[in-house]
Amino acid sequence: MFRRNKKEKKEESEDLSQFIKRSTPIETFPQEIKENYKPVADEYTKEQLSKFNELREYINSNKEYPIVESDAKAFVQNKTQGMKLQPLAEIEKVWLSDRCLFRYLKACKWVLKDATERLVLTLAWRRGFGIVKLKEEGSEPQEKDALLGFDDISEENETGKELLMGYDNDMRPILYLKPGRQNTQPSKRQVQHLVFMLERAIDLMDENIQDSLTLIIDFKSKHDDVDKVSSKLPPLSVGKEVLHILQTHYPERLGRALLFNMHWIAKSFLNLISPFIDPTTRSKIVYDVKDVEQYVKKDQLEKDYGGLILFKYEHEKYWPALKELTESKRAEKYAGIEV
């Protein structure tokens, strides 16, 4: 009756000396990857460059933009009577970089009208969603109330269900999504949580070199340190909303998605949302990861997925560390402008 089970014996006999213990994000690009990474230069036709110049001229010619998504189409059609508009903040001007404009043009198949409307739509959406800047960067109480900050999202991440850690072989920051570590019921806050973490992934990028990220999605359903909630996977409506946000407001941001522990419930969920995934996004999803090192070096990857990082999520350590890292990166990125 005192016999130990096989799992306990295996854990005791496993040599963990080769692994790297971590409980906080990786702060810098790995030097080896940085030295070996050879970005592919973008090449554009004269027609494409002409459309880019037209889009840039349009953005620069408008000093004010809508704050409501439903006004975007009318705004582009110059039907602005009675519309509430706001000037571009300095931080929004930085967001409207050349690379940003090219991403929208690519995603819209170089249809200038569509790219223009989507870009205006995203500007309004970002304002309404509260992610133009961090709440911690707001100055007035009214402004802070309209922004998302680390304290707002903290509860959602107490179990480590979303995790920024490491970089892939193309210098993309890695965002782990672990629905099996779900700790809350479906809500708007869950969607805000994902968007907040996407924004933090962008903060960790050197966008002059790489402006996309890698997702690692782990569908493992049971974790002993997480209390069970009614559903580990989001309802279809939430899945569709998240897809809409990703495909509409984060075009060309997904470099790759690696999926692990695909059980039948996860497959059924993916089959349900598959019709809503555009072909470009679908082509970046790897459903059966055989050789993970072709995508991520082992010293940048958690042990559970074939890496060398023995990661233990401790919210009281990880969350302040991510906040500090984010603030440091943003201070560099927005140096010299009024945030």
C-alpha positions in Angstrom: 0.0 0.0 0.0 3.1 2.3 0.2 4.0 1.6 -3.4 4.7 4.7 -5.4 3.1 5.1 -8.8 5.1 5.1 -12.1 4.7 8.9 -12.5 6.4 9.6 -9.1 9.2 7.1 -9.9 9.8 8.7 -13.3 9.9 12.2 -11.8 12.4 11.1 -9.2 14.7 9.4 -11.7 14.6 12.2 -14.3 17.9 14.1 -14.5 17.0 17.8 -14.5 20.5 19.1 -14.4 20.5 19.9 -18.1 17.5 22.2 -17.8 17.3 25.9 -17.3 15.0 26.9 -14.4 13.0 30.1 -15.1 9.9 31.9 -13.7 10.3 35.2 -15.5 10.4 36.3 -19.2 13.6 36.1 -21.3 14.7 39.8 -21.4 16.9 40.0 -24.5 17.3 38.5 -27.9 19.5 35.4 -27.9 22.9 36.4 -29.4 23.3 33.3 -31.4 20.0 33.7 -33.1 20.6 37.4 -33.7 23.9 36.7 -35.4 22.5 33.9 -37.6 19.2 35.5 -38.5 19.1 36.8 -42.1 16.0 38.7 -42.8 14.6 38.6 -46.3 14.3 42.0 -47.8 10.9 43.0 -48.9 10.5 43.6 -52.6 7.7 45.6 -54.1 6.5 46.5 -57.6 6.2 50.1 -58.8 2.4 49.7 -58.5 2.6 48.5 -54.9 5.0 51.3 -54.0 2.6 53.8 -55.6 -0.3 52.5 -53.5 1.9 52.7 -50.4 2.7 56.3 -51.2 -1.0 57.1 -51.7 -1.9 55.5 -48.3 0.9 57.4 -46.6 -0.3 60.6 -48.1 -3.8 59.9 -47.0 -2.8 59.2 -43.4 -0.6 62.3 -43.2 -3.3 64.5 -44.7 -5.8 63.7 -42.0 -5.1 65.3 -38.6 -8.2 63.8 -36.9 -9.7 60.3 -36.9 -12.9 58.7 -35.6 -13.2 57.1 -32.2 -16.0 54.7 -33.1 -15.5 51.7 -35.4 -18.8 52.1 -37.1 -17.7 55.6 -38.4 -14.7 54.2 -40.3 -16.4 53.6 -43.7 -18.2 57.0 -43.7 -14.9 58.7 -42.7 -13.1 57.3 -45.7 -15.9 58.5 -47.9 -15.5 62.0 -46.4 -19.0 61.8 -44.8 -17.8 63.3 -41.5 -20.7 65.6 -40.6 -21.6 65.2 -36.9 -18.8 62.6 -36.4 -16.7 62.7 -33.3 -13.1 62.9 -34.2 -9.8 63.1 -32.3 -6.3 64.2 -33.4 -3.7 61.6 -33.7 -1.6 61.2 -30.5 2.1 61.1 -31.0 2.2 57.4 -30.0 -0.4 56.7 -32.7 1.8 58.4 -35.3 4.6 56.0 -34.3 2.2 53.1 -34.6 1.4 54.2 -38.2 4.9 53.3 -39.4 5.8 52.4 -42.9 5.9 48.7 -42.0 2.4 49.0 -40.5 1.0 50.5 -43.7 2.7 47.7 -45.8 1.1 45.1 -43.5 -2.4 46.4 -44.1 -1.8 46.7 -47.9 -0.6 43.1 -48.0 -3.5 41.8 -45.9 -5.9 43.6 -48.2 -4.3 42.2 -51.4 -3.1 45.6 -52.3 -6.6 47.0 -52.7 -6.0 50.6 -51.6 -9.6 51.4 -50.6 -9.8 48.3 -48.4 -6.5 48.9 -46.7 -7.4 52.5 -46.0 -10.8 51.6 -44.5 -9.3 48.8 -42.4 -6.5 51.1 -41.1 -9.0 53.7 -40.1 -11.2 51.0 -38.5 -8.2 49.7 -36.5 -7.4 53.2 -35.3 -10.9 53.6 -33.9 -10.9 50.1 -32.5 -7.6 50.6 -30.6 -9.0 53.8 -29.1 -12.2 52.1 -28.0 -10.5 49.0 -26.7 -8.1 51.0 -24.6 -4.7 50.0 -26.0 -3.4 53.1 -27.6 -1.1 53.2 -24.7 -0.8 51.5 -21.2 -3.0 52.7 -18.3 0.3 53.2 -16.5 1.3 55.8 -19.1 -2.0 57.8 -18.8 -1.8 61.2 -17.0 -5.4 62.1 -16.2 -7.9 59.9 -14.2 -10.5 60.0 -17.1 -7.8 58.9 -19.6 -6.6 56.1 -17.3 -10.2 54.8 -16.9 -10.3 54.3 -20.7 -7.1 52.3 -20.9 -6.0 48.8 -20.1 -3.2 48.2 -17.6 -1.4 45.4 -15.8 -3.6 45.5 -12.8 -6.7 45.2 -14.9 -5.5 42.0 -16.5 -3.6 40.5 -13.6 -6.4 38.2 -12.4 -6.8 36.6 -15.8 -3.2 35.5 -15.9 -2.9 34.2 -12.3 -2.5 30.6 -13.5 -0.2 31.4 -16.4 -2.6 30.6 -19.1 -0.8 33.1 -21.4 2.9 33.4 -21.3 5.5 35.5 -23.1 8.9 33.8 -23.0 11.6 33.3 -25.5 12.2 33.9 -29.2 12.0 31.6 -32.2 14.7 31.0 -34.9 13.4 34.1 -36.8 13.6 36.4 -33.7 9.9 36.3 -33.2 8.7 36.6 -29.5 6.8 33.5 -28.4 3.4 33.8 -26.9 2.2 30.6 -25.2 -1.6 30.0 -25.0 -2.6 27.3 -22.5 -6.4 27.0 -22.4 -6.1 24.1 -20.0 -4.9 26.5 -17.4 -8.2 28.5 -17.7 -9.2 30.1 -14.4 -12.1 32.3 -15.3 -15.5 32.1 -17.0 -15.9 33.4 -20.6 -16.1 37.2 -20.5 -15.0 40.4 -22.3 -12.0 40.4 -19.9 -10.7 37.2 -21.5 -10.6 38.8 -24.9 -9.0 41.9 -23.4 -6.4 39.6 -21.8 -5.4 38.1 -25.1 -5.2 41.5 -26.9 -3.2 42.8 -23.9 -0.6 40.0 -24.3 -0.5 40.5 -28.1 0.4 44.1 -27.4 3.1 43.1 -25.0 4.5 40.7 -27.6 4.8 43.6 -30.0 6.6 45.6 -27.3 9.2 42.9 -27.2 9.9 43.0 -30.9 12.6 44.9 -32.7 10.2 45.9 -35.5 13.0 47.1 -37.7 14.1 43.4 -37.9 11.0 41.4 -37.2 7.4 42.5 -36.8 5.6 39.1 -36.3 5.2 36.7 -33.4 5.0 32.9 -32.9 2.1 31.3 -31.0 2.5 28.0 -29.1 -0.9 26.7 -28.3 -1.1 23.8 -25.8 -4.4 22.0 -25.6 -3.5 19.9 -22.7 -6.7 19.8 -20.6 -5.6 18.9 -17.1 -3.2 20.7 -14.8 -3.0 19.6 -11.2 -2.2 23.1 -10.0 -5.3 24.7 -11.7 -8.8 24.5 -10.3 -11.3 23.2 -12.8 -13.7 25.6 -14.4 -16.8 24.8 -16.4 -15.0 25.0 -19.8 -11.4 25.0 -20.7 -12.0 26.0 -24.3 -13.8 29.3 -25.2 -17.3 29.2 -26.6 -17.6 29.5 -30.4 -18.7 33.1 -30.1 -15.6 34.1 -28.2 -13.4 32.1 -30.7 -15.0 34.0 -33.6 -14.5 37.3 -31.9 -10.8 36.6 -31.2 -10.3 35.5 -34.8 -12.0 38.7 -36.1 -9.7 40.8 -33.9 -6.5 39.0 -35.0 -7.3 39.0 -38.7 -8.7 42.5 -38.9 -6.6 44.5 -36.5 -3.3 42.5 -36.4 -2.7 41.7 -40.1 0.5 40.0 -41.0 1.5 39.8 -37.3 1.3 36.0 -37.0 4.5 34.4 -38.2 3.7 30.9 -37.1 1.5 28.9 -34.7 2.6 25.6 -33.3 -0.1 23.4 -31.8 0.5 20.7 -29.1 -1.6 18.1 -27.3 -4.4 18.1 -29.8 -7.2 16.0 -28.2 -10.6 15.4 -29.9 -12.3 18.3 -28.2 -9.6 20.7 -29.4 -9.9 19.3 -32.9 -13.7 19.7 -32.8 -13.3 23.3 -31.7 -10.8 24.0 -34.5 -13.0 22.4 -37.0 -15.9 24.7 -35.9 -13.8 27.9 -36.3 -11.8 26.7 -39.3 -14.3 28.3 -41.8 -13.6 31.7 -40.2 -9.8 31.4 -40.5 -8.5 33.0 -43.7 -6.2 31.0 -46.0 -3.1 33.1 -45.2 -3.5 32.5 -41.4 -4.3 28.8 -41.9 -1.0 28.3 -43.9 1.0 29.4 -40.8 -0.5 26.8 -38.5 1.6 23.7 -37.7 -0.8 21.0 -36.4 1.7 18.2 -35.9 5.1 19.4 -34.7 7.7 16.8 -35.3 11.0 18.6 -35.2 10.5 21.6 -33.0 14.1 22.8 -33.3 13.5 23.8 -36.9 11.3 26.5 -35.4 12.7 27.2 -31.9 16.0 26.5 -30.2 15.8 24.4 -27.1 17.2 27.1 -24.8 14.2 29.3 -25.8 11.5 26.7 -25.3 9.7 25.1 -22.4 10.6 21.5 -21.5 7.0 20.4 -22.1 7.4 21.1 -25.8 10.9 19.6 -26.3 12.9 22.5 -24.9 15.4 23.0 -22.1 13.5 25.6 -20.0 12.0 24.2 -16.8 9.4 26.8 -16.3 7.4 27.3 -13.1 4.7 29.9 -13.3 4.6 32.1 -10.2 2.3 35.0 -10.8 3.9 37.2 -8.1 7.3 36.9 -9.9 6.3 36.7 -13.5 3.7 39.5 -13.7 5.9 42.3 -12.2 8.8 41.1 -14.3 6.8 41.3 -17.5 5.6 44.8 -16.5 9.1 46.0 -15.8 10.4 44.5 -19.1 7.5 46.1 -21.0 8.0 49.5 -19.5 11.8 49.3 -20.3 11.1 48.3 -23.9 8.5 51.0 -24.4 10.8 53.7 -22.9 13.3 52.8 -25.6 10.8 52.6 -28.4 9.0 55.9 -27.6 12.0 57.9 -26.4 11.7 61.5 -27.2 7.9 61.6 -27.8 5.0 62.4 -25.5 3.3 59.2 -24.6 
